[in-house]
Amino acid sequence: MMKEIDTSIFKAYDIRGIAGENLSEEIMEGIGKAYGTFVKRNGGKIIVTGRDIRHSSLSFHQALNKGLLSTGCDVWDMGLTTTPSMYFSCHKYPVDAGVVVTASHNPSSHNGLKMYFEKMSLPTKDIMRVRDILLSGEFEEGEGIYKNHPVVTQDHIQAIVDKINLDRPLKLVADLSGAMGIVIVPELIKKIGCEVEIINGEVDPDYKAHQPDPIVLENYPPLINKIKEVKADMGFMYDGDADRIGFVDNQGQIWLGDKIQMLLARDILPKNPGSKVIVELKNSEAVVEEVLRLGGEPIFWKTGHTLIEEKLHEENAILAAEMSCHYYIADQWYKFDDAMYAMARVIQIVANSGQSFAELMGELPNYPATPEYRVTVPEEKKLEIVEEVVNYAKEKCDRYLDIDGIRGYIHNGWFLVRSSNTQPMISVRAEAKTSDDLEKVKDFIKSKLDGIDGVNLDWSKQHS
Ligand SMILES: [Zn+2]
């Protein structure tokens, strides 16, 4: 048995570590045994598995499969795959669980696992159960059956193509970041009838062009330039495992989470009156106002991938989105975050509108807002810091939501302060009806935070 396991690799939403440091083939095989044991003890047997293009992913994937098979679970091996295609296969085929070897947008030396069971991402408590099974060393035993199952990408493409009808073809540009979008995005775009220019379409496990992350705005200039050069209708930025997507309009403006959620709500809610929409706490107040105007029911919920996904299932909502560019569209589709389906729906909205993407986005309500700021604080003090802000805001604000940190309403606007679930950071965002009000909201929260020992909020630095 393994001598030492760094249990910090078991995160709130997935498993993440660094290859050669706290992740090895031996540990991957061990996690395979633990996850297979978890699946079997919960009545499952067949597990689809896949991997991204990182240097360590192939050997980690093989080790994982070996561990899973030793528990008596069957393995259907998808090979190279995006995370959404793994989710898709869990809905499409008679399988019980899925797992993909990936560290999403993280640097190439990192790796990890995303797990899916009973048609949902594995919640934190179950990730910790897998950890505990691994630590116990008590695994189910058996001889599982292995089979290749590489058809998923084609089936995923076809299922999306079957849902999409365009009045006119669009000219598109996709920056695939040298990562997993390569296996599906170009073909999907062509099959729905559009033309596409690809940037960073050669597999590059070192991500030399830029980190594969759509929320990092510095990644966008080549994409924006290409859109302008070829006079494209829109462009896309995919992350490492292609479960997140950023959008750029025909004038080169970048559009992320909450704005795209509003565009999708305008398309979906009129056809599904009264439906529920999950709104992440970080999102613009305009999303809530827009959902209400369209006759939907907005429900604010906590930041965090599996938290938003669980809430979507619990409320049977039709739409959810995160600022980090995860989109869940349960309209004619499954309840998972599928960047490919989100892309296709946005293409359809623009193609069938008679307007340009920029014109459509320009019609959405837009309040002055800051992006999300991430402020480094001592890990052991982050909860205390947030609690101090929560108590202060409850006293001073006109109203507030305290389901995760605090969203406090003041000066015709609001601010959010919450602690990161994954890093020694607090995140801060502000929005108001006018620029003057936004400055007041920003001053209010900065003066409070800077008064706390160990905290310094610098509005000129998004990450500090
Ligand atoms: Zn990702």
Boltz pocket constraint, residues with backbone or C-beta under 6 A from the ligand:
constraints:
  - pocket:
      binder: B
      contacts: [[A, 104], [A, 105], [A, 239], [A, 240], [A, 241], [A, 242], [A, 243], [A, 244]]
      max_distance: 6.0
